Amino acid sequence: MLAYASIAPRGRRNTTDALRFLVRRPALLAAIGGYEVAVLLSNRVDVRLKSLAGLKAASLAGCPF
């Protein structure tokens, strides 16, 4: 959910669509939130490597972030 919260202010129309989608599917919302918390709290991988992996995933998906 943290990743979603960081990009939410940038796209108003898509934000409300995604938010409506997640509100109607609470199990998916809980799963995404649990995943984000697990990634943030895991100390097995260096923070710099996590950032690099995020950038690589964004570039592979064609995301400008």
Order of alpha helices (4+ residues) and beta strands (2+ residues): alpha-alpha-alpha-alpha
